[in-house]
Amino acid sequence: MTDIAYHPTRVRALRESFRALRTTEFPWTADTVYLNNASIGPIPERTRRALDQFTAKRTAPHLLPDRDIFGMMQAARELVAELINADAGEIALAVNTGFGLSMAASALPLSPGDIVLLSDREFPANVYPWLMQRSRGVEVELARCTAEGWPDENHLLERLRDPRVKVLAVSFVQFSNGYRVDLARLSAACRANGTYFVVDGIQGIGNSVLDVKQTPIDIMACGGQKWLLSPWGSGFVYVRRELIAEIEPAITGWMAFEGTDDFSRLTEYNPNLRGDARRFELITLPYQDFYGMTESLRMLIELGIRDIAEVTRALHEPALRWADENDIRVVSPRDEARRSAILCVAPPKPVDAYHALKRAHVVCSLREGAIRLAPHCYNTLEEMEKVVEVLDGVI
Ligand SMILES: Cc1ncc(COP(=O)(O)O)c(C=O)c1O
């Protein structure tokens, strides 16, 4: 996100306006503190209602004509595009993050001896598709993280000078510590060196601002199930406009080709892939999940990602204060330019702390020896204070 300083009064006002979401969209928050958005984001009530309506129609398929389905899918592409300031033609809808990363790994023109550069603590979705490319002679280099466990951006930049490095693939936000990479800096270096820049967006999109017009990325994959508060089975791949025509999908769907919109002439096979990112879509997709995603995206866009970013980061304050007062290691960066909505703290007995939180109806994750607290727009300061109270009882 662009780092603008929010006035505390404004953050407080935003937090109060977001509070209404708890009764309207997430009523179960009355008895559960849910801080596990980095694992699975909850489906808002408005999305559930939309899904129910869709499923009711699905019982009688003639109530869901092709025109409506394809109109809805286009709306989903347009909303995703709005979210990251892309063009709708640069968006392919996809069922998860792994699909987009696998598509990137298999479609980018790599030759024997080329190097794919990764950081060595990436989530496996951004590792295995690249390791698979070793069978075509591609080398995968896992760059060591810093002592803090964060991607070593300086080292990555240094390695980008090596002309054999053809791809840099990073997570926007690291799953195990919330570190948000400086995409602009890495993007500029990739452009200068002619390196493809691939991003796993799932832990950042929805809680951190990204404008792909300002920060060029070649391919970004993102599932909808976490910070986009969308159904499992929804997600997208962004492919930079100029790159679309240069690469072809390794596996293909029948609607990836020109002419397939006219269902009356499907056997007039047209060998030309579509000119937009739909060439990477594998239709038939789980339409109900994308229908749900459109509702959730509308809500997030209405709230404003910049405001969500600000509110979620401000929610970390009680835990940060407690960590400082008790000499507890904060695994996440504190620097505004590297923070995300994810805050990881490593108390001395993390497993005990995790179970104590669970007993207190606080849902969070234990990742790489740290408690991962991942608040979204509907969480409150009181909830974070409750977390601190529980953690305090276990040190
Ligand atoms: C960084 C990162 N990438 C990808 C995923 C998930 O990938 P997929 O959407 O393919 O299940 C996760 C979490 O599950 C993640 O934290």
Ligand as a Chemical Component Dictionary entry (heavy atoms), coordinates in Angstrom:
data_LIG
# 
_chem_comp.id                   LIG 
_chem_comp.type                 NON-POLYMER 
_chem_comp.pdbx_formal_charge   0 
_chem_comp.three_letter_code    LIG 
# 
loop_
_chem_comp_atom.comp_id 
_chem_comp_atom.atom_id 
_chem_comp_atom.alt_atom_id 
_chem_comp_atom.type_symbol 
_chem_comp_atom.charge 
_chem_comp_atom.model_Cartn_x 
_chem_comp_atom.model_Cartn_y 
_chem_comp_atom.model_Cartn_z 
_chem_comp_atom.pdbx_ordinal 
LIG C1 C1 C 0 1.102  -17.523 0.411  1  
LIG C2 C2 C 0 0.047  -18.554 0.133  2  
LIG N1 N1 N 0 -0.145 -18.976 -1.113 3  
LIG C3 C3 C 0 -1.109 -19.855 -1.422 4  
LIG C4 C4 C 0 -1.951 -20.373 -0.446 5  
LIG C5 C5 C 0 -3.042 -21.298 -0.811 6  
LIG O1 O1 O 0 -3.011 -21.710 -2.150 7  
LIG P1 P1 P 0 -4.315 -22.237 -2.863 8  
LIG O2 O2 O 0 -5.231 -21.067 -3.064 9  
LIG O3 O3 O 0 -3.818 -22.791 -4.143 10 
LIG O4 O4 O 0 -4.897 -23.292 -1.960 11 
LIG C6 C6 C 0 -1.753 -19.982 0.893  12 
LIG C7 C7 C 0 -2.548 -20.490 2.020  13 
LIG O5 O5 O 0 -3.206 -21.495 2.058  14 
LIG C8 C8 C 0 -0.753 -19.035 1.176  15 
LIG O6 O6 O 0 -0.566 -18.593 2.418  16 
# 
loop_
_chem_comp_bond.comp_id 
_chem_comp_bond.atom_id_1 
_chem_comp_bond.atom_id_2 
_chem_comp_bond.value_order 
_chem_comp_bond.pdbx_ordinal 
LIG C1 C2 SING 1  
LIG C2 N1 SING 2  
LIG C2 C8 DOUB 3  
LIG N1 C3 DOUB 4  
LIG C3 C4 SING 5  
LIG C4 C5 SING 6  
LIG C4 C6 DOUB 7  
LIG C5 O1 SING 8  
LIG O1 P1 SING 9  
LIG P1 O2 DOUB 10 
LIG P1 O3 SING 11 
LIG P1 O4 SING 12 
LIG C6 C7 SING 13 
LIG C6 C8 SING 14 
LIG C7 O5 DOUB 15 
LIG C8 O6 SING 16 
# 
